Amino acid sequence: GHERDGPLVLAPGPDAPTMAARLVPDPDTGWNLHIATTGFTFAAENAGRAHVPGEGHAHIYVNGTKIARVYGPWYHIETLPAGRVDIEVALNSNDHRALFVGDRELSETLTFDVPGQ
């Protein structure tokens, strides 16, 4: 990873960013992951640059392995392994630090069973 100097801890409160993820089957193939945020803007143009409050990107992990850096609210996953699968979505600052609000990481793990192919 790109994490530098540990996580970036933000103060809790009504202006703190939030995130919720959901996975829906794609009508043609695979799955579509939706990342809903408040108080947070995806900022591809600032990836790798200095932290700007309220901006950044997401990292997507499948069964603990990072598969993508995401710069918008939707991401298509073409294939997943059969069996029990964990998909973790984590918000990160422009400088790649994991974002926390207080002691809670801004991440969510979706667990489900993928049928065999």
Sequence and secondary structure as in RCSB ss.txt:
>XXXX:A:sequence
GHERDGPLVLAPGPDAPTMAARLVPDPDTGWNLHIATTGFTFAAENAGRAHVPGEGHAHIYVNGTKIARVYGPWY
HIETLPAGRVDIEVALNSNDHRALFVGDRELSETLTFDVPGQ
>XXXX:A:secstr
    SS EEE  STTS EEEEEEEE SSSSEEEEEEEES EE GGGTTS   TTEEEEEEEETTEEEEEE SSEE
EE    SEEEEEEEEEE TT  BEEETTEESEEEEEEEE   
